[in-house]
Structures are given as structure tokens and as C-alpha cells.
Amino acid sequence: MSEAPLVDMCGISIAFGGIKAVDNVDVDLRHGEAVALLGHNGAGKSTLIKILSGAYRPDSGEIRIRGEKADIATPREAKRYGIETIYQTLALADNVDAAANIFLGRERVSRLGMLDDASMEAETRKVMARLNPHFRRFKEPVRALSDGQRQSVAIALAIYFDARILIMDEPTAALGPAETKQLGELVKELKKQGIGIFLISHDIHDVFDLADRVAVMKNGQLVGTAHVRDVTEDEVLGMIILGKCPRGAKPGPGALRG
């Protein structure tokens, strides 16, 4: 018997003011897999993911986490299911270092009631060694870090507190070529650890190298899904722009055939 998907979103729909932002969408995510959600602005991909992260409740449909039905009404409940979102803006405290960010609001204290900075830094070094062994700037405020390094800190924060499902919003938007390559190595390492990743993006060229599968949305509907090995970038562009599914893709209800 095959292992249940890490995430299975079935028949998800939601409307705002009578307009269906997401219309009967099925998307799944497996352990150690990265799935890129692609589409123009207004395609519905961000709304779909906000349902998974607890920001919105769907009007209909079901979410299963590891095969079990999940009722995710708030972001706090999403965290209990191991779901974390890494936003493009990276919600970090710029004036403090990596360890202070990771333990913000959950600081460790010594027996004397003082902040245990040494312990927090040691734990930060451990988790960073798993994710980005080249990271060395532990003593500097995160405002002094590059965008790629800041992203590593945000991911380390999520992973340290047992996230198993990561949602990365436009992960390559602020990165140059070298840092995008570094992000690719980070995604590979996360997948090795069995973590599932949703990548939300407008840019197929970067995420094509990061993702195992793509899921394309248009006008609130799923055009189709495909393994990146089975389709070309031009074919995926056709899915995004025309809503047309190529042979190598599994069509959704929003696909044009032929």
C-alpha cells in the first residue's frame, strides 16, 4: 500500500462576493517533494495556499494531512499540523541576530532566570548546519545579511520547531543567480529530510529547477499538474497563458484539451 500524501487538498472551493477565487481544485504534496504552484496574478494559487495555512476557510472541499482529515481554521492550527509559511517579505526582527529570531517569544533562560544566549546560539548553529553549512554570520543582526541568508534564517526558524510542510511565497523574487542556486541546494536538503514544499511563483524559469512537479492554475481552476521531467518550460507557459494542457501533464477541470 502506497504512503498517503503529506498534503491532499480535494475539491477546494472558495468565493468572495460571488466570484469563485478557487473552484474545485485538487492538489497534493508528498514527503520529500517540492511542488510549484504557478499562474498569473488572480489565478487563485495564493488563495489556495492561504486555505492550507489557515488564513481562509474553504466553502467546500477537504484537506488531509498524512491521510487524516484536517480542520485548519487558523494559522495557529496550521502550525499544529506542521505547516509553516515563508513569506516573500520574511517576517524577521531585523535588529537582532539569527538565534534571537529563531527563539523570539520562546527564549531559553538559565537557572538564574537570565537569557541563555549560549544555548540558543548552539541550537541555531545545529539547525543551520543541517540547512546551510556555509552560514557563518551568527553574531550579526539579520538586517546585515543578504536576502538568501535571511531566507535561511526564516526557514531555520520553521524547521527548528518541527515544520514538515513548508509554503514558500515567491522564494526567488529577491535573489540573484548565485543565491537562487544556493536556494536550490537548500531545497534539496529539505527534501532529503522528508519535508514537503509548496513553491508559489510567477517565474517558471527559476522554480523549474527547484520543483519536482508543477501545478498550474488559471481563473481559479486547476489547469493541470505535471512532473517537470515530462514537460518543457514552453509547455508550462502554454498552461499558464492559454490554459492548455500538454500531453505530459495531467489535466484538471480548468484545462483546454487538444
C-alpha positions as CSV (number, residue, x, y, z in Angstrom):
1,M,0.0,0.0,0.0
2,S,1.4,3.4,-1.0
3,E,2.1,6.0,1.6
4,A,-0.6,8.7,2.0
5,P,0.4,12.1,0.7
6,L,1.8,14.6,3.1
7,V,-1.0,17.0,2.0
8,D,-4.1,16.2,0.0
9,M,-6.4,19.1,-0.9
10,C,-9.5,17.8,-2.5
11,G,-12.3,19.7,-4.2
12,I,-11.3,23.0,-2.6
13,S,-13.5,26.0,-3.4
14,I,-13.9,29.5,-2.0
15,A,-15.8,32.5,-3.3
16,F,-15.6,36.2,-2.4
17,G,-18.5,38.4,-3.3
18,G,-20.0,35.7,-5.5
19,I,-16.7,35.3,-7.5
20,K,-15.0,32.0,-7.2
21,A,-11.4,32.6,-6.4
22,V,-10.7,28.8,-6.1
23,D,-13.0,26.4,-7.9
24,N,-13.0,22.7,-7.2
25,V,-9.2,22.3,-7.0
26,D,-7.3,19.1,-6.2
27,V,-3.6,19.4,-5.3
28,D,-1.4,17.0,-3.3
29,L,2.1,17.1,-1.9
30,R,4.3,14.1,-1.0
31,H,7.0,13.6,1.5
32,G,10.3,15.0,0.3
33,E,8.7,16.7,-2.7
34,A,8.6,20.2,-4.0
35,V,5.5,21.3,-5.9
36,A,5.5,24.7,-7.7
37,L,2.1,26.4,-7.9
38,L,2.2,28.6,-10.9
39,G,-0.2,31.1,-12.5
40,H,-0.8,34.8,-13.2
41,N,-2.0,37.2,-10.6
42,G,-5.6,36.3,-9.7
43,A,-5.1,32.7,-10.8
44,G,-6.0,31.5,-7.3
45,K,-2.7,30.0,-6.3
46,S,-2.2,32.3,-3.3
47,T,-5.8,31.9,-2.1
48,L,-5.5,28.1,-2.3
49,I,-2.3,28.2,-0.2
50,K,-3.9,30.6,2.3
51,I,-6.6,28.0,2.9
52,L,-3.8,25.4,3.7
53,S,-2.1,27.9,6.0
54,G,-5.3,28.7,7.9
55,A,-5.8,32.3,6.7
56,Y,-9.1,31.4,4.9
57,R,-11.7,28.6,5.4
58,P,-12.9,27.0,2.2
59,D,-16.5,27.0,1.3
60,S,-16.2,23.3,0.3
61,G,-13.6,20.6,0.0
62,E,-11.4,18.7,2.3
63,I,-7.8,18.8,3.5
64,R,-6.0,15.7,4.6
65,I,-2.6,15.7,6.3
66,R,-0.8,12.3,6.2
67,G,-4.1,10.7,5.3
68,E,-6.1,12.2,8.2
69,K,-8.8,14.8,7.7
70,A,-7.5,18.2,9.0
71,D,-9.7,21.1,10.2
72,I,-7.4,24.1,9.7
73,A,-9.4,27.2,10.8
74,T,-6.5,29.5,11.9
75,P,-2.7,29.9,11.2
76,R,-2.1,28.6,14.8
77,E,-3.9,25.4,13.9
78,A,-1.9,25.1,10.7
79,K,1.3,25.2,12.8
80,R,0.0,22.3,14.9
81,Y,-0.1,20.3,11.7
82,G,3.5,21.2,11.0
83,I,2.6,23.8,8.3
84,E,4.7,27.0,8.1
85,T,4.8,29.8,5.5
86,I,7.9,31.6,4.5
87,Y,6.6,34.9,3.0
88,Q,8.5,36.9,0.4
89,T,8.8,39.7,3.0
90,L,10.5,37.3,5.5
91,A,8.9,38.4,8.8
92,L,12.1,38.7,10.8
93,A,13.3,41.0,13.5
94,D,15.9,43.0,11.7
95,N,17.7,44.4,14.7
96,V,18.7,41.1,16.3
97,D,20.7,38.0,15.2
98,A,19.7,34.6,13.8
99,A,19.4,33.0,17.2
100,A,17.3,35.8,18.7
101,N,14.9,35.4,15.7
102,I,14.6,31.7,16.0
103,F,13.8,31.8,19.7
104,L,11.8,35.1,19.6
105,G,8.9,34.7,22.1
106,R,10.3,31.3,23.1
107,E,13.6,32.4,24.7
108,R,15.6,30.0,26.8
109,V,16.6,31.1,30.3
110,S,19.2,29.8,32.7
111,R,18.6,28.6,36.2
112,L,19.2,32.1,37.4
113,G,16.5,33.5,35.1
114,M,18.9,35.1,32.6
115,L,18.7,34.7,28.9
116,D,20.7,31.6,27.9
117,D,22.3,33.1,24.8
118,A,25.0,30.4,24.5
119,S,22.4,27.6,24.4
120,M,20.2,29.4,21.8
121,E,23.2,30.1,19.6
122,A,24.4,26.5,19.9
123,E,20.9,25.3,18.8
124,T,20.9,27.8,16.0
125,R,24.3,26.5,14.8
126,K,23.0,22.9,14.8
127,V,19.9,23.7,12.7
128,M,21.8,25.9,10.3
129,A,24.4,23.2,9.8
130,R,21.6,21.0,8.5
131,L,20.3,23.7,6.1
132,N,23.2,25.9,5.1
133,P,26.6,24.8,6.4
134,H,28.2,27.8,4.8
135,F,26.3,30.2,7.1
136,R,28.8,32.0,9.4
137,R,27.2,35.3,10.4
138,F,25.7,34.2,13.6
139,K,26.6,37.4,15.6
140,E,25.2,40.0,13.2
141,P,21.7,41.4,13.1
142,V,19.7,39.9,10.2
143,R,19.4,43.4,8.6
144,A,23.1,43.0,7.7
145,L,22.6,39.6,5.9
146,S,21.9,39.0,2.2
147,D,18.4,38.1,1.1
148,G,19.5,34.5,0.7
149,Q,21.0,34.3,4.2
150,R,17.8,35.9,5.6
151,Q,15.8,33.3,3.9
152,S,17.9,30.6,5.5
153,V,17.2,32.1,8.9
154,A,13.4,32.2,8.2
155,I,13.5,28.5,7.1
156,A,15.6,27.5,10.1
157,L,13.1,29.1,12.4
158,A,10.3,26.9,10.9
159,I,12.3,23.7,10.8
160,Y,13.6,24.0,14.4
161,F,10.0,24.0,15.6
162,D,9.2,20.8,13.6
163,A,7.6,22.1,10.4
164,R,7.1,19.3,7.9
165,I,5.2,21.3,5.3
166,L,6.8,24.5,4.0
167,I,5.0,27.1,1.9
168,M,7.5,29.4,0.2
169,D,6.0,32.5,-1.3
170,E,7.9,33.8,-4.4
171,P,11.2,32.3,-3.0
172,T,13.4,33.5,-5.8
173,A,11.9,37.0,-6.2
174,A,14.7,38.9,-4.4
175,L,17.6,36.6,-5.2
176,G,20.4,36.9,-7.7
177,P,21.7,33.9,-9.7
178,A,24.2,32.8,-7.0
179,E,21.6,33.0,-4.2
180,T,19.0,31.2,-6.4
181,K,21.5,28.4,-6.8
182,Q,22.0,28.3,-3.1
183,L,18.3,28.1,-2.5
184,G,18.3,25.1,-4.8
185,E,20.8,23.4,-2.6
186,L,18.7,24.3,0.5
187,V,15.5,22.9,-1.1
188,K,17.4,19.6,-1.9
189,E,18.5,19.3,1.7
190,L,14.9,19.9,3.0
191,K,13.6,17.3,0.7
192,K,16.2,14.8,1.9
193,Q,14.8,15.3,5.4
194,G,11.3,14.4,4.1
195,I,9.9,17.9,4.2
196,G,7.3,18.8,1.6
197,I,7.5,22.2,-0.1
198,F,4.9,24.3,-1.9
199,L,6.6,27.0,-4.0
200,I,4.3,29.8,-5.1
201,S,5.7,31.7,-8.1
202,H,5.1,33.7,-11.2
203,D,8.5,32.8,-12.6
204,I,8.7,29.3,-14.1
205,H,12.3,29.6,-15.1
206,D,13.7,29.6,-11.5
207,V,11.2,27.2,-9.9
208,F,11.5,24.7,-12.8
209,D,14.9,23.9,-11.3
210,L,13.6,23.7,-7.8
211,A,10.4,21.7,-8.2
212,D,9.6,18.0,-8.8
213,R,6.1,18.9,-10.1
214,V,4.2,21.9,-11.3
215,A,0.6,22.6,-10.7
216,V,-0.8,25.4,-12.9
217,M,-3.9,27.5,-12.0
218,K,-5.9,29.9,-14.2
219,N,-9.1,31.8,-13.3
220,G,-9.4,29.9,-10.0
221,Q,-9.3,26.5,-11.6
222,L,-6.6,23.8,-11.9
223,V,-5.3,23.6,-15.5
224,G,-3.2,20.6,-14.7
225,T,-0.2,19.1,-12.9
226,A,3.0,17.6,-14.4
227,H,6.3,16.2,-13.4
228,V,8.9,18.7,-14.6
229,R,10.8,15.9,-16.4
230,D,7.7,15.3,-18.6
231,V,7.1,18.9,-19.8
232,T,9.1,21.8,-21.2
233,E,9.1,25.4,-19.9
234,D,7.3,26.4,-23.1
235,E,4.5,23.9,-22.5
236,V,4.1,25.1,-18.9
237,L,3.9,28.7,-20.3
238,G,1.1,27.5,-22.5
239,M,-0.7,26.1,-19.4
240,I,-0.3,29.5,-17.7
241,I,-1.3,31.7,-20.6
242,L,-3.7,29.6,-22.6
243,G,-4.9,27.1,-20.0
244,K,-4.0,24.3,-22.4
245,C,-2.6,21.0,-21.1
246,P,0.2,19.3,-23.0
247,R,0.4,15.5,-23.3
248,G,2.9,15.2,-20.4
249,A,0.5,16.8,-17.9
250,K,-2.5,15.5,-16.0
251,P,-5.3,17.9,-16.9
252,G,-7.6,19.5,-14.3
253,P,-11.2,20.7,-14.8
254,G,-9.9,24.1,-15.9
255,A,-7.8,22.7,-18.8
256,L,-8.3,23.2,-22.5
257,R,-7.7,20.0,-24.5
258,G,-6.4,19.4,-27.9
